[in-house]
Amino acid sequence: MVSRECSFCGTEIEPGTGMVYIRRDGAIINFCSKKCRVNQTKLKRVPRKVKWTREYQNLKAIRKASEAHNLEQSKQVESEPVSTEVNNQEGSQ
Ligand SMILES: [Zn+2]
């Protein structure tokens, strides 16, 4: 039995459950539940913008990793020695 993944939320569909949706253009879409089917076909939602989908979670993880990477880079820039010379010329004059 070939395991299928829900086209919307990305979870694995147990054999014998779910629904196969065939669009008029011939594209075959697997849905695990009515919730996913309605979200994609009626509400026309994009999986990467819906918080409970796997695609969103993956994007979130990638974004988090890149943010952490950027933070590390900025820390390296901050840790570089900064010249702390104080100009006392104005005070002496
Ligand atoms: Zn689903």
PDB file of the backbone (N, CA, C, O) and the ligand in Angstrom, with CONECT records:
HET     ZN  A 101       1
ATOM      1  N   MET A   1       0.842  -1.201   0.000  1.00  0.00           N
ATOM      2  CA  MET A   1       0.000   0.000   0.000  1.00  0.00           C
ATOM      3  C   MET A   1       0.878   1.252   0.000  1.00  0.00           C
ATOM      4  O   MET A   1       1.765   1.408   0.840  1.00  0.00           O
ATOM      5  N   VAL A   2       0.617   2.117  -0.938  1.00  0.00           N
ATOM      6  CA  VAL A   2       1.402   3.347  -1.008  1.00  0.00           C
ATOM      7  C   VAL A   2       0.821   4.356  -0.032  1.00  0.00           C
ATOM      8  O   VAL A   2      -0.372   4.659  -0.067  1.00  0.00           O
ATOM      9  N   SER A   3       1.679   4.873   0.840  1.00  0.00           N
ATOM     10  CA  SER A   3       1.176   5.867   1.791  1.00  0.00           C
ATOM     11  C   SER A   3       1.038   7.209   1.087  1.00  0.00           C
ATOM     12  O   SER A   3       1.893   7.622   0.304  1.00  0.00           O
ATOM     13  N   ARG A   4      -0.062   7.868   1.393  1.00  0.00           N
ATOM     14  CA  ARG A   4      -0.314   9.170   0.779  1.00  0.00           C
ATOM     15  C   ARG A   4      -0.217  10.257   1.831  1.00  0.00           C
ATOM     16  O   ARG A   4      -0.438  10.029   3.020  1.00  0.00           O
ATOM     17  N   GLU A   5       0.121  11.446   1.356  1.00  0.00           N
ATOM     18  CA  GLU A   5       0.173  12.594   2.257  1.00  0.00           C
ATOM     19  C   GLU A   5      -0.945  13.552   1.897  1.00  0.00           C
ATOM     20  O   GLU A   5      -1.290  13.701   0.725  1.00  0.00           O
ATOM     21  N   CYS A   6      -1.503  14.190   2.886  1.00  0.00           N
ATOM     22  CA  CYS A   6      -2.530  15.187   2.632  1.00  0.00           C
ATOM     23  C   CYS A   6      -1.900  16.347   1.853  1.00  0.00           C
ATOM     24  O   CYS A   6      -0.842  16.855   2.224  1.00  0.00           O
ATOM     25  N   SER A   7      -2.563  16.754   0.776  1.00  0.00           N
ATOM     26  CA  SER A   7      -2.006  17.819  -0.056  1.00  0.00           C
ATOM     27  C   SER A   7      -2.051  19.166   0.648  1.00  0.00           C
ATOM     28  O   SER A   7      -1.316  20.084   0.285  1.00  0.00           O
ATOM     29  N   PHE A   8      -2.912  19.287   1.656  1.00  0.00           N
ATOM     30  CA  PHE A   8      -3.036  20.585   2.324  1.00  0.00           C
ATOM     31  C   PHE A   8      -2.204  20.641   3.603  1.00  0.00           C
ATOM     32  O   PHE A   8      -1.326  21.494   3.735  1.00  0.00           O
ATOM     33  N   CYS A   9      -2.479  19.729   4.551  1.00  0.00           N
ATOM     34  CA  CYS A   9      -1.799  19.847   5.848  1.00  0.00           C
ATOM     35  C   CYS A   9      -0.513  19.030   5.900  1.00  0.00           C
ATOM     36  O   CYS A   9       0.334  19.288   6.756  1.00  0.00           O
ATOM     37  N   GLY A  10      -0.340  18.048   5.009  1.00  0.00           N
ATOM     38  CA  GLY A  10       0.930  17.324   4.934  1.00  0.00           C
ATOM     39  C   GLY A  10       1.024  16.094   5.808  1.00  0.00           C
ATOM     40  O   GLY A  10       2.056  15.423   5.804  1.00  0.00           O
ATOM     41  N   THR A  11      -0.032  15.770   6.568  1.00  0.00           N
ATOM     42  CA  THR A  11       0.026  14.576   7.405  1.00  0.00           C
ATOM     43  C   THR A  11      -0.208  13.329   6.552  1.00  0.00           C
ATOM     44  O   THR A  11      -0.816  13.393   5.483  1.00  0.00           O
ATOM     45  N   GLU A  12       0.285  12.199   7.048  1.00  0.00           N
ATOM     46  CA  GLU A  12       0.133  10.945   6.321  1.00  0.00           C
ATOM     47  C   GLU A  12      -1.314  10.469   6.437  1.00  0.00           C
ATOM     48  O   GLU A  12      -1.901  10.508   7.518  1.00  0.00           O
ATOM     49  N   ILE A  13      -1.891  10.017   5.309  1.00  0.00           N
ATOM     50  CA  ILE A  13      -3.276   9.558   5.310  1.00  0.00           C
ATOM     51  C   ILE A  13      -3.291   8.050   5.506  1.00  0.00           C
ATOM     52  O   ILE A  13      -2.638   7.311   4.769  1.00  0.00           O
ATOM     53  N   GLU A  14      -4.031   7.607   6.491  1.00  0.00           N
ATOM     54  CA  GLU A  14      -4.138   6.185   6.773  1.00  0.00           C
ATOM     55  C   GLU A  14      -4.892   5.507   5.628  1.00  0.00           C
ATOM     56  O   GLU A  14      -5.893   6.047   5.157  1.00  0.00           O
ATOM     57  N   PRO A  15      -4.434   4.323   5.162  1.00  0.00           N
ATOM     58  CA  PRO A  15      -5.125   3.644   4.068  1.00  0.00           C
ATOM     59  C   PRO A  15      -6.590   3.382   4.410  1.00  0.00           C
ATOM     60  O   PRO A  15      -6.916   2.939   5.511  1.00  0.00           O
ATOM     61  N   GLY A  16      -7.457   3.663   3.453  1.00  0.00           N
ATOM     62  CA  GLY A  16      -8.889   3.447   3.668  1.00  0.00           C
ATOM     63  C   GLY A  16      -9.607   4.660   4.194  1.00  0.00           C
ATOM     64  O   GLY A  16     -10.828   4.646   4.353  1.00  0.00           O
ATOM     65  N   THR A  17      -8.856   5.719   4.469  1.00  0.00           N
ATOM     66  CA  THR A  17      -9.492   6.944   4.950  1.00  0.00           C
ATOM     67  C   THR A  17      -9.138   8.088   4.005  1.00  0.00           C
ATOM     68  O   THR A  17      -8.365   7.915   3.062  1.00  0.00           O
ATOM     69  N   GLY A  18      -9.702   9.232   4.268  1.00  0.00           N
ATOM     70  CA  GLY A  18      -9.397  10.409   3.466  1.00  0.00           C
ATOM     71  C   GLY A  18     -10.195  10.469   2.188  1.00  0.00           C
ATOM     72  O   GLY A  18     -11.127   9.689   1.990  1.00  0.00           O
ATOM     73  N   MET A  19      -9.831  11.392   1.321  1.00  0.00           N
ATOM     74  CA  MET A  19     -10.580  11.614   0.091  1.00  0.00           C
ATOM     75  C   MET A  19      -9.633  12.012  -1.031  1.00  0.00           C
ATOM     76  O   MET A  19      -8.702  12.791  -0.827  1.00  0.00           O
ATOM     77  N   VAL A  20      -9.881  11.466  -2.226  1.00  0.00           N
ATOM     78  CA  VAL A  20      -9.100  11.859  -3.395  1.00  0.00           C
ATOM     79  C   VAL A  20      -9.939  12.836  -4.193  1.00  0.00           C
ATOM     80  O   VAL A  20     -11.052  12.516  -4.611  1.00  0.00           O
ATOM     81  N   TYR A  21      -9.416  13.999  -4.398  1.00  0.00           N
ATOM     82  CA  TYR A  21     -10.131  15.072  -5.095  1.00  0.00           C
ATOM     83  C   TYR A  21      -9.470  15.266  -6.446  1.00  0.00           C
ATOM     84  O   TYR A  21      -8.265  15.505  -6.522  1.00  0.00           O
ATOM     85  N   ILE A  22     -10.251  15.166  -7.513  1.00  0.00           N
ATOM     86  CA  ILE A  22      -9.672  15.336  -8.847  1.00  0.00           C
ATOM     87  C   ILE A  22     -10.205  16.626  -9.446  1.00  0.00           C
ATOM     88  O   ILE A  22     -11.396  16.762  -9.726  1.00  0.00           O
ATOM     89  N   ARG A  23      -9.295  17.564  -9.634  1.00  0.00           N
ATOM     90  CA  ARG A  23      -9.685  18.859 -10.191  1.00  0.00           C
ATOM     91  C   ARG A  23     -10.035  18.722 -11.660  1.00  0.00           C
ATOM     92  O   ARG A  23      -9.661  17.744 -12.307  1.00  0.00           O
ATOM     93  N   ARG A  24     -10.748  19.700 -12.183  1.00  0.00           N
ATOM     94  CA  ARG A  24     -11.206  19.638 -13.572  1.00  0.00           C
ATOM     95  C   ARG A  24     -10.020  19.588 -14.539  1.00  0.00           C
ATOM     96  O   ARG A  24     -10.138  19.054 -15.642  1.00  0.00           O
ATOM     97  N   ASP A  25      -8.882  20.145 -14.124  1.00  0.00           N
ATOM     98  CA  ASP A  25      -7.707  20.107 -15.007  1.00  0.00           C
ATOM     99  C   ASP A  25      -6.948  18.795 -14.888  1.00  0.00           C
ATOM    100  O   ASP A  25      -5.909  18.634 -15.528  1.00  0.00           O
ATOM    101  N   GLY A  26      -7.438  17.849 -14.083  1.00  0.00           N
ATOM    102  CA  GLY A  26      -6.826  16.535 -13.996  1.00  0.00           C
ATOM    103  C   GLY A  26      -5.865  16.352 -12.847  1.00  0.00           C
ATOM    104  O   GLY A  26      -5.339  15.256 -12.649  1.00  0.00           O
ATOM    105  N   ALA A  27      -5.626  17.397 -12.088  1.00  0.00           N
ATOM    106  CA  ALA A  27      -4.710  17.278 -10.961  1.00  0.00           C
ATOM    107  C   ALA A  27      -5.355  16.458  -9.847  1.00  0.00           C
ATOM    108  O   ALA A  27      -6.514  16.682  -9.498  1.00  0.00           O
ATOM    109  N   ILE A  28      -4.602  15.507  -9.291  1.00  0.00           N
ATOM    110  CA  ILE A  28      -5.114  14.652  -8.223  1.00  0.00           C
ATOM    111  C   ILE A  28      -4.634  15.207  -6.886  1.00  0.00           C
ATOM    112  O   ILE A  28      -3.436  15.380  -6.660  1.00  0.00           O
ATOM    113  N   ILE A  29      -5.591  15.480  -6.009  1.00  0.00           N
ATOM    114  CA  ILE A  29      -5.273  16.058  -4.705  1.00  0.00           C
ATOM    115  C   ILE A  29      -5.797  15.135  -3.627  1.00  0.00           C
ATOM    116  O   ILE A  29      -6.957  14.725  -3.669  1.00  0.00           O
ATOM    117  N   ASN A  30      -4.951  14.800  -2.653  1.00  0.00           N
ATOM    118  CA  ASN A  30      -5.361  13.959  -1.529  1.00  0.00           C
ATOM    119  C   ASN A  30      -5.698  14.828  -0.330  1.00  0.00           C
ATOM    120  O   ASN A  30      -4.968  15.763  -0.002  1.00  0.00           O
ATOM    121  N   PHE A  31      -6.808  14.512   0.318  1.00  0.00           N
ATOM    122  CA  PHE A  31      -7.171  15.226   1.536  1.00  0.00           C
ATOM    123  C   PHE A  31      -7.365  14.228   2.663  1.00  0.00           C
ATOM    124  O   PHE A  31      -7.912  13.145   2.456  1.00  0.00           O
ATOM    125  N   CYS A  32      -6.910  14.598   3.868  1.00  0.00           N
ATOM    126  CA  CYS A  32      -7.063  13.712   5.024  1.00  0.00           C
ATOM    127  C   CYS A  32      -8.416  13.915   5.675  1.00  0.00           C
ATOM    128  O   CYS A  32      -8.947  12.998   6.302  1.00  0.00           O
ATOM    129  N   SER A  33      -8.981  15.111   5.532  1.00  0.00           N
ATOM    130  CA  SER A  33     -10.233  15.409   6.225  1.00  0.00           C
ATOM    131  C   SER A  33     -11.015  16.459   5.460  1.00  0.00           C
ATOM    132  O   SER A  33     -10.520  17.078   4.518  1.00  0.00           O
ATOM    133  N   LYS A  34     -12.267  16.640   5.900  1.00  0.00           N
ATOM    134  CA  LYS A  34     -13.113  17.659   5.299  1.00  0.00           C
ATOM    135  C   LYS A  34     -12.534  19.042   5.565  1.00  0.00           C
ATOM    136  O   LYS A  34     -12.634  19.949   4.739  1.00  0.00           O
ATOM    137  N   LYS A  35     -11.926  19.179   6.735  1.00  0.00           N
ATOM    138  CA  LYS A  35     -11.307  20.459   7.104  1.00  0.00           C
ATOM    139  C   LYS A  35     -10.311  20.897   6.038  1.00  0.00           C
ATOM    140  O   LYS A  35     -10.324  22.048   5.601  1.00  0.00           O
ATOM    141  N   CYS A  36      -9.441  19.966   5.619  1.00  0.00           N
ATOM    142  CA  CYS A  36      -8.427  20.303   4.624  1.00  0.00           C
ATOM    143  C   CYS A  36      -9.070  20.573   3.258  1.00  0.00           C
ATOM    144  O   CYS A  36      -8.660  21.488   2.545  1.00  0.00           O
ATOM    145  N   ARG A  37     -10.082  19.769   2.899  1.00  0.00           N
ATOM    146  CA  ARG A  37     -10.739  19.919   1.601  1.00  0.00           C
ATOM    147  C   ARG A  37     -11.412  21.287   1.503  1.00  0.00           C
ATOM    148  O   ARG A  37     -11.268  21.985   0.500  1.00  0.00           O
ATOM    149  N   VAL A  38     -12.147  21.666   2.549  1.00  0.00           N
ATOM    150  CA  VAL A  38     -12.857  22.948   2.531  1.00  0.00           C
ATOM    151  C   VAL A  38     -11.853  24.098   2.494  1.00  0.00           C
ATOM    152  O   VAL A  38     -12.047  25.081   1.780  1.00  0.00           O
ATOM    153  N   ASN A  39     -10.779  23.963   3.269  1.00  0.00           N
ATOM    154  CA  ASN A  39      -9.780  25.038   3.302  1.00  0.00           C
ATOM    155  C   ASN A  39      -9.166  25.271   1.934  1.00  0.00           C
ATOM    156  O   ASN A  39      -8.916  26.413   1.548  1.00  0.00           O
ATOM    157  N   GLN A  40      -8.921  24.185   1.192  1.00  0.00           N
ATOM    158  CA  GLN A  40      -8.262  24.355  -0.110  1.00  0.00           C
ATOM    159  C   GLN A  40      -9.248  24.677  -1.228  1.00  0.00           C
ATOM    160  O   GLN A  40      -8.983  25.558  -2.046  1.00  0.00           O
ATOM    161  N   THR A  41     -10.405  23.963  -1.278  1.00  0.00           N
ATOM    162  CA  THR A  41     -11.294  24.120  -2.431  1.00  0.00           C
ATOM    163  C   THR A  41     -12.294  25.258  -2.263  1.00  0.00           C
ATOM    164  O   THR A  41     -12.529  26.012  -3.207  1.00  0.00           O
ATOM    165  N   LYS A  42     -12.889  25.395  -1.075  1.00  0.00           N
ATOM    166  CA  LYS A  42     -13.910  26.423  -0.890  1.00  0.00           C
ATOM    167  C   LYS A  42     -13.304  27.740  -0.439  1.00  0.00           C
ATOM    168  O   LYS A  42     -13.579  28.793  -1.014  1.00  0.00           O
ATOM    169  N   LEU A  43     -12.476  27.668   0.597  1.00  0.00           N
ATOM    170  CA  LEU A  43     -11.922  28.900   1.173  1.00  0.00           C
ATOM    171  C   LEU A  43     -10.686  29.366   0.405  1.00  0.00           C
ATOM    172  O   LEU A  43     -10.213  30.487   0.590  1.00  0.00           O
ATOM    173  N   LYS A  44     -10.163  28.476  -0.469  1.00  0.00           N
ATOM    174  CA  LYS A  44      -9.016  28.790  -1.323  1.00  0.00           C
ATOM    175  C   LYS A  44      -7.838  29.343  -0.518  1.00  0.00           C
ATOM    176  O   LYS A  44      -7.231  30.350  -0.883  1.00  0.00           O
ATOM    177  N   ARG A  45      -7.534  28.657   0.589  1.00  0.00           N
ATOM    178  CA  ARG A  45      -6.418  29.077   1.424  1.00  0.00           C
ATOM    179  C   ARG A  45      -5.130  28.468   0.911  1.00  0.00           C
ATOM    180  O   ARG A  45      -5.134  27.397   0.304  1.00  0.00           O
ATOM    181  N   VAL A  46      -4.033  29.153   1.156  1.00  0.00           N
ATOM    182  CA  VAL A  46      -2.714  28.672   0.752  1.00  0.00           C
ATOM    183  C   VAL A  46      -2.081  27.974   1.957  1.00  0.00           C
ATOM    184  O   VAL A  46      -1.999  28.564   3.034  1.00  0.00           O
ATOM    185  N   PRO A  47      -1.622  26.696   1.786  1.00  0.00           N
ATOM    186  CA  PRO A  47      -1.094  25.946   2.937  1.00  0.00           C
ATOM    187  C   PRO A  47       0.028  26.661   3.693  1.00  0.00           C
ATOM    188  O   PRO A  47       0.125  26.547   4.915  1.00  0.00           O
ATOM    189  N   ARG A  48       0.879  27.399   2.963  1.00  0.00           N
ATOM    190  CA  ARG A  48       2.003  28.020   3.662  1.00  0.00           C
ATOM    191  C   ARG A  48       1.576  29.214   4.518  1.00  0.00           C
ATOM    192  O   ARG A  48       2.377  29.744   5.288  1.00  0.00           O
ATOM    193  N   LYS A  49       0.298  29.643   4.383  1.00  0.00           N
ATOM    194  CA  LYS A  49      -0.186  30.762   5.192  1.00  0.00           C
ATOM    195  C   LYS A  49      -1.108  30.315   6.318  1.00  0.00           C
ATOM    196  O   LYS A  49      -1.555  31.135   7.120  1.00  0.00           O
ATOM    197  N   VAL A  50      -1.399  28.999   6.379  1.00  0.00           N
ATOM    198  CA  VAL A  50      -2.273  28.469   7.418  1.00  0.00           C
ATOM    199  C   VAL A  50      -1.401  27.812   8.478  1.00  0.00           C
ATOM    200  O   VAL A  50      -0.570  26.957   8.173  1.00  0.00           O
ATOM    201  N   LYS A  51      -1.604  28.229   9.752  1.00  0.00           N
ATOM    202  CA  LYS A  51      -0.663  27.880  10.810  1.00  0.00           C
ATOM    203  C   LYS A  51      -0.588  26.384  11.119  1.00  0.00           C
ATOM    204  O   LYS A  51       0.462  25.910  11.552  1.00  0.00           O
ATOM    205  N   TRP A  52      -1.671  25.625  10.910  1.00  0.00           N
ATOM    206  CA  TRP A  52      -1.661  24.226  11.340  1.00  0.00           C
ATOM    207  C   TRP A  52      -1.163  23.281  10.252  1.00  0.00           C
ATOM    208  O   TRP A  52      -1.272  22.068  10.431  1.00  0.00           O
ATOM    209  N   THR A  53      -0.628  23.760   9.147  1.00  0.00           N
ATOM    210  CA  THR A  53      -0.121  22.874   8.106  1.00  0.00           C
ATOM    211  C   THR A  53       1.370  22.620   8.298  1.00  0.00           C
ATOM    212  O   THR A  53       2.068  23.385   8.964  1.00  0.00           O
ATOM    213  N   ARG A  54       1.836  21.536   7.704  1.00  0.00           N
ATOM    214  CA  ARG A  54       3.253  21.179   7.828  1.00  0.00           C
ATOM    215  C   ARG A  54       4.124  22.179   7.061  1.00  0.00           C
ATOM    216  O   ARG A  54       5.239  22.501   7.471  1.00  0.00           O
ATOM    217  N   GLU A  55       3.581  22.662   5.933  1.00  0.00           N
ATOM    218  CA  GLU A  55       4.348  23.608   5.120  1.00  0.00           C
ATOM    219  C   GLU A  55       4.669  24.873   5.919  1.00  0.00           C
ATOM    220  O   GLU A  55       5.779  25.403   5.863  1.00  0.00           O
ATOM    221  N   TYR A  56       3.650  25.342   6.674  1.00  0.00           N
ATOM    222  CA  TYR A  56       3.842  26.536   7.496  1.00  0.00           C
ATOM    223  C   TYR A  56       4.895  26.273   8.561  1.00  0.00           C
ATOM    224  O   TYR A  56       5.765  27.108   8.812  1.00  0.00           O
ATOM    225  N   GLN A  57       4.806  25.088   9.193  1.00  0.00           N
ATOM    226  CA  GLN A  57       5.756  24.753  10.256  1.00  0.00           C
ATOM    227  C   GLN A  57       7.182  24.687   9.706  1.00  0.00           C
ATOM    228  O   GLN A  57       8.131  25.146  10.342  1.00  0.00           O
ATOM    229  N   ASN A  58       7.313  24.094   8.489  1.00  0.00           N
ATOM    230  CA  ASN A  58       8.642  24.004   7.872  1.00  0.00           C
ATOM    231  C   ASN A  58       9.195  25.387   7.596  1.00  0.00           C
ATOM    232  O   ASN A  58      10.355  25.675   7.889  1.00  0.00           O
ATOM    233  N   LEU A  59       8.340  26.254   7.020  1.00  0.00           N
ATOM    234  CA  LEU A  59       8.783  27.616   6.716  1.00  0.00           C
ATOM    235  C   LEU A  59       9.175  28.346   7.992  1.00  0.00           C
ATOM    236  O   LEU A  59      10.153  29.093   8.021  1.00  0.00           O
ATOM    237  N   LYS A  60       8.386  28.115   9.061  1.00  0.00           N
ATOM    238  CA  LYS A  60       8.659  28.753  10.340  1.00  0.00           C
ATOM    239  C   LYS A  60      10.029  28.318  10.863  1.00  0.00           C
ATOM    240  O   LYS A  60      10.817  29.129  11.348  1.00  0.00           O
ATOM    241  N   ALA A  61      10.292  26.991  10.748  1.00  0.00           N
ATOM    242  CA  ALA A  61      11.574  26.469  11.229  1.00  0.00           C
ATOM    243  C   ALA A  61      12.727  27.082  10.441  1.00  0.00           C
ATOM    244  O   ALA A  61      13.753  27.459  11.006  1.00  0.00           O
ATOM    245  N   ILE A  62      12.537  27.174   9.113  1.00  0.00           N
ATOM    246  CA  ILE A  62      13.590  27.744   8.264  1.00  0.00           C
ATOM    247  C   ILE A  62      13.825  29.199   8.642  1.00  0.00           C
ATOM    248  O   ILE A  62      14.964  29.655   8.746  1.00  0.00           O
ATOM    249  N   ARG A  63      12.703  29.930   8.849  1.00  0.00           N
ATOM    250  CA  ARG A  63      12.806  31.356   9.195  1.00  0.00           C
ATOM    251  C   ARG A  63      13.543  31.515  10.521  1.00  0.00           C
ATOM    252  O   ARG A  63      14.387  32.398  10.673  1.00  0.00           O
ATOM    253  N   LYS A  64      13.209  30.640  11.486  1.00  0.00           N
ATOM    254  CA  LYS A  64      13.827  30.710  12.803  1.00  0.00           C
ATOM    255  C   LYS A  64      15.335  30.465  12.693  1.00  0.00           C
ATOM    256  O   LYS A  64      16.145  31.162  13.304  1.00  0.00           O
ATOM    257  N   ALA A  65      15.689  29.435  11.878  1.00  0.00           N
ATOM    258  CA  ALA A  65      17.101  29.089  11.709  1.00  0.00           C
ATOM    259  C   ALA A  65      17.868  30.247  11.077  1.00  0.00           C
ATOM    260  O   ALA A  65      18.981  30.567  11.493  1.00  0.00           O
ATOM    261  N   SER A  66      17.261  30.870  10.070  1.00  0.00           N
ATOM    262  CA  SER A  66      17.946  31.971   9.398  1.00  0.00           C
ATOM    263  C   SER A  66      18.067  33.176  10.327  1.00  0.00           C
ATOM    264  O   SER A  66      19.054  33.911  10.287  1.00  0.00           O
ATOM    265  N   GLU A  67      17.033  33.368  11.174  1.00  0.00           N
ATOM    266  CA  GLU A  67      17.099  34.472  12.144  1.00  0.00           C
ATOM    267  C   GLU A  67      18.231  34.234  13.137  1.00  0.00           C
ATOM    268  O   GLU A  67      18.986  35.149  13.467  1.00  0.00           O
ATOM    269  N   ALA A  68      18.340  32.975  13.616  1.00  0.00           N
ATOM    270  CA  ALA A  68      19.406  32.639  14.549  1.00  0.00           C
ATOM    271  C   ALA A  68      20.762  32.860  13.896  1.00  0.00           C
ATOM    272  O   ALA A  68      21.698  33.349  14.529  1.00  0.00           O
ATOM    273  N   HIS A  69      20.856  32.493  12.622  1.00  0.00           N
ATOM    274  CA  HIS A  69      22.100  32.685  11.874  1.00  0.00           C
ATOM    275  C   HIS A  69      22.441  34.169  11.798  1.00  0.00           C
ATOM    276  O   HIS A  69      23.589  34.568  11.993  1.00  0.00           O
ATOM    277  N   ASN A  70      21.406  34.992  11.505  1.00  0.00           N
ATOM    278  CA  ASN A  70      21.627  36.436  11.422  1.00  0.00           C
ATOM    279  C   ASN A  70      22.056  37.001  12.770  1.00  0.00           C
ATOM    280  O   ASN A  70      22.909  37.886  12.842  1.00  0.00           O
ATOM    281  N   LEU A  71      21.446  36.470  13.853  1.00  0.00           N
ATOM    282  CA  LEU A  71      21.806  36.934  15.193  1.00  0.00           C
ATOM    283  C   LEU A  71      23.263  36.633  15.486  1.00  0.00           C
ATOM    284  O   LEU A  71      23.984  37.474  16.023  1.00  0.00           O
ATOM    285  N   GLU A  72      23.701  35.409  15.124  1.00  0.00           N
ATOM    286  CA  GLU A  72      25.099  35.034  15.354  1.00  0.00           C
ATOM    287  C   GLU A  72      26.028  35.978  14.619  1.00  0.00           C
ATOM    288  O   GLU A  72      27.050  36.411  15.151  1.00  0.00           O
ATOM    289  N   GLN A  73      25.648  36.297  13.360  1.00  0.00           N
ATOM    290  CA  GLN A  73      26.489  37.198  12.566  1.00  0.00           C
ATOM    291  C   GLN A  73      26.560  38.572  13.215  1.00  0.00           C
ATOM    292  O   GLN A  73      27.630  39.178  13.275  1.00  0.00           O
ATOM    293  N   SER A  74      25.419  39.067  13.705  1.00  0.00           N
ATOM    294  CA  SER A  74      25.410  40.403  14.305  1.00  0.00           C
ATOM    295  C   SER A  74      26.208  40.403  15.606  1.00  0.00           C
ATOM    296  O   SER A  74      26.855  41.395  15.940  1.00  0.00           O
ATOM    297  N   LYS A  75      26.160  39.260  16.359  1.00  0.00           N
ATOM    298  CA  LYS A  75      26.940  39.162  17.593  1.00  0.00           C
ATOM    299  C   LYS A  75      28.427  39.229  17.288  1.00  0.00           C
ATOM    300  O   LYS A  75      29.198  39.866  18.007  1.00  0.00           O
ATOM    301  N   GLN A  76      28.820  38.553  16.197  1.00  0.00           N
ATOM    302  CA  GLN A  76      30.230  38.578  15.813  1.00  0.00           C
ATOM    303  C   GLN A  76      30.670  39.999  15.491  1.00  0.00           C
ATOM    304  O   GLN A  76      31.783  40.408  15.823  1.00  0.00           O
ATOM    305  N   VAL A  77      29.790  40.741  14.844  1.00  0.00           N
ATOM    306  CA  VAL A  77      30.116  42.128  14.499  1.00  0.00           C
ATOM    307  C   VAL A  77      30.247  42.956  15.770  1.00  0.00           C
ATOM    308  O   VAL A  77      31.139  43.796  15.893  1.00  0.00           O
ATOM    309  N   GLU A  78      29.320  42.696  16.739  1.00  0.00           N
ATOM    310  CA  GLU A  78      29.345  43.465  17.984  1.00  0.00           C
ATOM    311  C   GLU A  78      30.570  43.144  18.817  1.00  0.00           C
ATOM    312  O   GLU A  78      31.124  44.019  19.483  1.00  0.00           O
ATOM    313  N   SER A  79      31.004  41.857  18.778  1.00  0.00           N
ATOM    314  CA  SER A  79      32.111  41.448  19.634  1.00  0.00           C
ATOM    315  C   SER A  79      33.465  41.971  19.147  1.00  0.00           C
ATOM    316  O   SER A  79      34.470  41.872  19.851  1.00  0.00           O
ATOM    317  N   GLU A  80      33.475  42.521  17.950  1.00  0.00           N
ATOM    318  CA  GLU A  80      34.737  43.085  17.469  1.00  0.00           C
ATOM    319  C   GLU A  80      35.134  44.274  18.337  1.00  0.00           C
ATOM    320  O   GLU A  80      34.274  45.041  18.770  1.00  0.00           O
ATOM    321  N   PRO A  81      36.444  44.433  18.597  1.00  0.00           N
ATOM    322  CA  PRO A  81      36.874  45.522  19.477  1.00  0.00           C
ATOM    323  C   PRO A  81      36.486  46.891  18.927  1.00  0.00           C
ATOM    324  O   PRO A  81      36.742  47.220  17.769  1.00  0.00           O
ATOM    325  N   VAL A  82      35.877  47.651  19.780  1.00  0.00           N
ATOM    326  CA  VAL A  82      35.441  48.989  19.381  1.00  0.00           C
ATOM    327  C   VAL A  82      36.371  49.994  20.045  1.00  0.00           C
ATOM    328  O   VAL A  82      36.642  49.900  21.242  1.00  0.00           O
ATOM    329  N   SER A  83      36.848  50.930  19.287  1.00  0.00           N
ATOM    330  CA  SER A  83      37.766  51.925  19.846  1.00  0.00           C
ATOM    331  C   SER A  83      37.015  52.800  20.853  1.00  0.00           C
ATOM    332  O   SER A  83      35.984  53.398  20.546  1.00  0.00           O
ATOM    333  N   THR A  84      37.567  52.849  22.057  1.00  0.00           N
ATOM    334  CA  THR A  84      36.894  53.609  23.125  1.00  0.00           C
ATOM    335  C   THR A  84      37.685  54.866  23.468  1.00  0.00           C
ATOM    336  O   THR A  84      37.707  55.306  24.617  1.00  0.00           O
ATOM    337  N   GLU A  85      38.331  55.433  22.460  1.00  0.00           N
ATOM    338  CA  GLU A  85      39.078  56.671  22.714  1.00  0.00           C
ATOM    339  C   GLU A  85      38.095  57.816  22.957  1.00  0.00           C
ATOM    340  O   GLU A  85      37.115  58.004  22.236  1.00  0.00           O
ATOM    341  N   VAL A  86      38.396  58.533  23.962  1.00  0.00           N
ATOM    342  CA  VAL A  86      37.519  59.665  24.294  1.00  0.00           C
ATOM    343  C   VAL A  86      38.225  60.960  23.895  1.00  0.00           C
ATOM    344  O   VAL A  86      39.376  61.206  24.254  1.00  0.00           O
ATOM    345  N   ASN A  87      37.514  61.751  23.163  1.00  0.00           N
ATOM    346  CA  ASN A  87      38.086  63.037  22.746  1.00  0.00           C
ATOM    347  C   ASN A  87      37.911  64.062  23.850  1.00  0.00           C
ATOM    348  O   ASN A  87      36.798  64.500  24.142  1.00  0.00           O
ATOM    349  N   ASN A  88      39.047  64.444  24.470  1.00  0.00           N
ATOM    350  CA  ASN A  88      38.983  65.443  25.536  1.00  0.00           C
ATOM    351  C   ASN A  88      39.439  66.792  25.026  1.00  0.00           C
ATOM    352  O   ASN A  88      39.623  67.729  25.802  1.00  0.00           O
ATOM    353  N   GLN A  89      39.626  66.893  23.699  1.00  0.00           N
ATOM    354  CA  GLN A  89      40.147  68.143  23.145  1.00  0.00           C
ATOM    355  C   GLN A  89      39.178  69.299  23.415  1.00  0.00           C
ATOM    356  O   GLN A  89      39.596  70.412  23.734  1.00  0.00           O
ATOM    357  N   GLU A  90      37.904  69.023  23.284  1.00  0.00           N
ATOM    358  CA  GLU A  90      36.930  70.097  23.458  1.00  0.00           C
ATOM    359  C   GLU A  90      36.935  70.602  24.892  1.00  0.00           C
ATOM    360  O   GLU A  90      36.795  71.799  25.146  1.00  0.00           O
ATOM    361  N   GLY A  91      37.100  69.656  25.840  1.00  0.00           N
ATOM    362  CA  GLY A  91      37.066  70.038  27.242  1.00  0.00           C
ATOM    363  C   GLY A  91      38.301  70.856  27.629  1.00  0.00           C
ATOM    364  O   GLY A  91      38.205  71.766  28.452  1.00  0.00           O
ATOM    365  N   SER A  92      39.509  70.526  27.017  1.00  0.00           N
ATOM    366  CA  SER A  92      40.736  71.207  27.392  1.00  0.00           C
ATOM    367  C   SER A  92      40.799  72.610  26.811  1.00  0.00           C
ATOM    368  O   SER A  92      41.488  73.475  27.351  1.00  0.00           O
ATOM    369  N   GLN A  93      40.103  72.836  25.741  1.00  0.00           N
ATOM    370  CA  GLN A  93      40.224  74.165  25.122  1.00  0.00           C
ATOM    371  C   GLN A  93      39.381  75.240  25.790  1.00  0.00           C
ATOM    372  O   GLN A  93      39.398  76.394  25.361  1.00  0.00           O
TER     373      GLN A  93
HETATM  374 ZN    ZN A 101      -5.017  17.340   5.839  1.00  0.00          ZN2+
END
